[in-house]
């Protein structure tokens, strides 16, 4: 009998955050500083990097651009050997790597590489990045919990994230959504079936449920009410409150995301016809047609020309 292939898949370490692009994006900086609870970490021409209360150099980046969409999704790897192994795995699967691992020359620094997913989104992987001192602050976001992506090929992109980047499936929302994890967090990436690639929403984690609720209160006091929520999802077991940013992107407060044990967890298909599967507390109700429309987002043209861009310029 032939030996079984026991080659171990290299898995992405964690989600660091995301850089978003839009016309006049940096003009919306006061919203994130005065209301959302982030702090300015670095400012450059046409770009602003916003940090949370943890050690990550930035969670959410604002970049001025001619189109609306994701500039890049930002991931971490634990060290150089794992980074090199991930790059070799990407190349072995024929995925589009935008160069070999090397030093980054931007403010965050570190070592890593970039690639494109099948929807032409840029993904950036980095280790040895700049580390900030923690700045604990009540009811302020600690990290980016997850990024949700709309895609016209949900099944194909799911398989791609699993085979090329080592993600694992945690749960499904009927046949319309799949939740993918790279570590113990229930999901760092989720995919939604859609007509075109776009960003659905980005979720920011508060350390406790009380801080989650207080963050909603801060927004309401400043005149911004949730577009959906508060409630508590079935998949992921996390509370949610969604808002619409000045650039029209959906952003979410969350907390207490389910932690997964790989040895025992089995993916479940959650019904979208069961109201309590969408919202266990039954406080938010289903998303309105307007909420679904804004979460569909604008078509993201992606980055088919990124190979010609100067590395580290973004």
C-alpha positions in Angstrom: 0.0 0.0 0.0 1.3 3.4 -0.9 2.1 5.8 1.9 -0.5 8.5 2.5 0.5 12.1 1.7 1.0 13.6 5.1 2.3 17.0 3.9 1.3 19.6 6.4 -0.5 22.7 5.0 1.0 26.0 6.1 -1.7 28.1 7.7 -1.9 31.9 7.8 -1.1 33.0 11.4 -3.7 35.7 12.0 -5.6 38.7 10.6 -3.9 42.0 11.2 -6.4 44.4 9.6 -7.2 46.0 6.3 -6.4 49.0 4.1 -9.4 50.6 2.4 -9.5 52.8 -0.6 -11.9 55.5 -1.8 -12.0 59.0 -3.3 -11.4 61.4 -0.4 -10.9 58.6 2.0 -8.5 60.4 4.3 -11.0 63.2 4.7 -13.1 60.8 6.8 -10.3 60.5 9.4 -12.2 62.5 12.1 -15.0 60.0 12.1 -12.7 57.2 13.2 -10.8 59.3 15.7 -13.8 61.1 17.3 -16.5 58.4 17.1 -15.2 54.9 16.2 -12.5 54.9 18.8 -9.4 54.4 16.8 -6.2 56.5 17.1 -3.9 57.8 14.4 -0.7 55.7 14.2 0.9 57.2 11.0 0.0 59.8 8.4 1.5 60.1 5.0 0.4 61.8 1.7 -3.0 60.3 0.8 -2.9 57.7 3.6 -3.7 57.4 7.3 -3.1 54.3 9.4 -5.4 53.8 12.4 -4.5 51.7 15.4 -6.5 50.1 18.2 -5.6 49.6 21.8 -3.3 46.5 21.1 0.2 46.1 19.7 -0.7 46.0 16.0 0.8 49.0 14.1 -2.6 49.6 12.4 -6.0 48.0 12.2 -7.7 50.1 9.5 -6.0 52.1 6.8 -7.5 55.0 4.8 -6.1 55.5 1.4 -7.2 58.0 -1.2 -7.9 56.5 -4.6 -9.9 56.8 -7.7 -12.0 53.7 -7.0 -13.8 52.2 -4.0 -12.5 48.9 -2.6 -9.9 47.0 -0.7 -6.3 48.2 -1.1 -5.1 45.1 0.7 -6.1 42.6 3.5 -3.3 42.4 6.0 -2.2 39.1 7.6 0.5 38.0 10.1 2.8 35.0 10.0 4.7 34.0 13.2 8.2 34.0 11.7 10.4 34.0 8.5 10.4 30.2 8.1 6.6 30.1 8.1 6.5 33.0 5.8 8.8 31.3 3.3 6.8 28.1 3.6 3.6 29.9 2.9 5.1 31.6 -0.2 6.3 28.2 -1.4 2.9 26.8 -0.9 1.3 29.7 -2.8 3.7 29.2 -5.7 3.2 25.4 -5.7 -0.6 26.0 -6.2 -0.1 28.3 -9.1 -1.5 31.3 -7.3 -0.5 34.8 -8.2 2.4 35.9 -5.9 3.7 39.4 -6.5 7.3 38.6 -5.7 9.3 36.5 -3.3 9.4 37.3 0.5 11.5 40.4 1.1 11.8 43.4 3.4 9.0 45.8 3.4 10.0 49.5 3.0 6.8 51.1 4.3 6.3 52.5 7.9 5.1 49.2 9.3 8.3 47.4 8.1 8.9 43.7 8.5 9.3 40.8 6.0 6.8 39.2 3.8 5.1 39.1 0.4 2.0 40.0 -1.5 -0.3 38.1 -3.7 -3.7 38.3 -5.4 -6.7 36.0 -4.6 -8.9 34.8 -7.5 -11.1 38.0 -7.2 -7.9 40.1 -7.7 -7.8 41.3 -4.1 -4.4 42.0 -2.8 -3.4 40.1 0.3 -0.3 41.2 2.2 1.5 38.8 4.6 4.0 40.2 7.1 6.2 39.1 10.0 8.6 41.1 12.1 6.4 44.2 11.8 6.6 47.3 13.9 5.1 46.7 17.4 3.3 49.4 19.3 2.9 49.7 23.1 -0.5 48.7 24.2 -2.8 51.6 25.1 -5.7 50.1 27.0 -8.8 52.4 26.8 -12.3 51.6 27.9 -14.7 50.7 25.1 -12.2 51.2 22.2 -11.5 48.6 19.6 -8.7 46.2 20.4 -8.3 44.4 17.0 -10.0 43.6 13.7 -12.0 40.5 14.4 -12.9 39.6 10.8 -13.3 40.8 7.2 -16.3 39.6 5.2 -15.9 39.5 1.4 -18.5 39.3 -1.3 -17.7 37.0 -4.2 -19.4 35.6 -7.3 -17.7 32.3 -6.8 -18.2 31.4 -3.1 -17.4 27.7 -3.4 -14.3 28.3 -5.5 -12.9 31.0 -3.3 -13.6 28.8 -0.2 -11.5 26.0 -1.7 -8.8 28.5 -2.7 -8.5 29.9 0.9 -8.4 26.4 2.3 -5.8 24.8 -0.1 -3.6 27.8 -0.8 -3.6 29.6 2.6 -4.6 26.8 5.0 -7.9 28.2 6.2 -10.5 25.9 7.6 -14.3 26.0 7.4 -16.1 26.8 10.7 -19.7 27.1 9.7 -22.2 28.0 6.9 -25.1 30.3 6.8 -27.3 28.2 4.5 -25.8 28.2 1.1 -25.2 32.0 1.1 -22.2 32.4 3.4 -19.2 30.5 4.7 -17.0 31.3 7.7 -13.3 30.5 7.5 -10.7 30.4 10.3 -6.9 30.5 10.3 -6.5 30.2 14.1 -8.9 29.6 17.1 -11.1 32.6 16.2 -14.3 31.2 14.6 -13.7 33.3 11.5 -11.1 35.8 10.3 -12.5 35.7 6.7 -16.1 35.1 5.7 -17.4 34.8 2.1 -20.8 35.9 0.9 -22.4 34.8 -2.4 -22.8 37.9 -4.5 -22.9 39.1 -8.1 -19.5 40.8 -8.0 -16.4 41.1 -5.8 -16.6 43.7 -3.1 -16.1 44.2 0.6 -19.2 43.3 2.7 -18.0 44.6 6.1 -15.1 44.8 8.6 -15.6 43.9 12.2 -13.7 45.5 15.2 -13.5 43.6 18.4 -14.2 45.1 21.8 -12.7 43.2 24.8 -15.9 42.7 26.7 -19.6 42.7 26.2 -20.0 45.8 28.3 -17.4 47.7 26.2 -19.3 46.5 23.1 -22.5 48.1 24.4 -20.7 51.2 25.6 -19.2 51.6 22.1 -22.7 51.6 20.6 -23.7 54.2 23.2 -20.8 56.4 22.3 -21.9 56.3 18.6 -25.5 57.0 19.5 -24.5 60.0 21.7 -22.6 61.4 18.7 -25.6 61.0 16.4 -24.8 57.6 14.7 -27.2 54.8 15.3 -26.6 51.2 14.2 -27.9 50.3 10.7 -28.4 46.8 12.1 -28.2 45.6 15.7 -27.4 45.2 18.4 -28.0 41.5 18.3 -26.1 38.2 18.6 -25.4 36.0 15.6 -25.7 32.2 15.5 -22.6 31.4 13.6 -19.7 32.6 15.7 -21.9 33.4 18.7 -20.8 37.0 18.6 -22.8 40.1 19.3 -23.1 42.6 16.5 -23.8 46.2 15.7 -23.3 47.5 12.2 -22.7 51.1 11.1 -22.1 52.8 7.8 -18.9 54.8 7.5 -18.8 58.2 5.8 -17.3 56.5 2.7 -20.2 54.1 2.6 -18.4 51.0 3.9 -20.1 48.8 6.6 -18.2 48.5 9.8 -19.1 46.4 12.9 -18.6 46.4 16.6 -18.3 42.8 18.0 -17.0 40.9 21.0 -16.8 37.4 22.4 -16.3 35.6 19.1 -16.5 31.8 19.5 -13.1 30.1 19.9 -12.7 26.8 18.0 -11.0 23.6 19.0 -9.8 22.0 15.7 -9.8 18.5 17.2 -13.5 18.6 18.1 -15.3 21.2 16.0 -17.6 20.2 13.2 -18.9 22.7 10.7 -22.7 23.3 10.9 -25.1 24.7 8.3 -27.2 27.4 10.0 -30.7 28.0 8.5 -31.4 31.5 7.3 -35.2 30.8 7.7 -34.7 30.5 11.5 -34.8 34.1 13.0 -32.8 33.0 16.1 -30.0 31.7 13.8 -29.5 35.2 12.6 -30.0 36.9 15.9 -30.1 34.8 19.1 -31.3 37.7 21.2 -34.1 38.6 18.7 -33.3 42.3 19.3 -32.1 43.2 15.8 -34.5 41.4 13.5 -33.3 40.4 10.0 -31.3 42.9 7.9 -33.4 45.3 6.0 -33.2 45.5 2.2 -31.3 48.7 2.6 -28.8 47.0 4.9 -28.3 44.1 2.5 -27.8 46.7 -0.3 -25.1 48.6 1.5 -23.4 45.3 2.5 -23.3 44.3 -1.1 -21.0 47.3 -1.6 -19.6 48.8 -4.8 -17.9 46.5 -7.3 -14.2 46.3 -6.5 -12.0 46.4 -9.6 -9.2 44.7 -7.8 -5.5 44.8 -8.7 -4.6 43.1 -12.0 -1.8 45.6 -12.5 -0.1 45.3 -9.1 2.9 43.5 -10.4 4.1 46.7 -11.9 3.7 48.7 -8.7 6.6 49.6 -6.6 6.8 47.4 -3.5 6.1 49.0 -0.2 4.7 52.1 -1.7 1.2 51.5 -0.3 
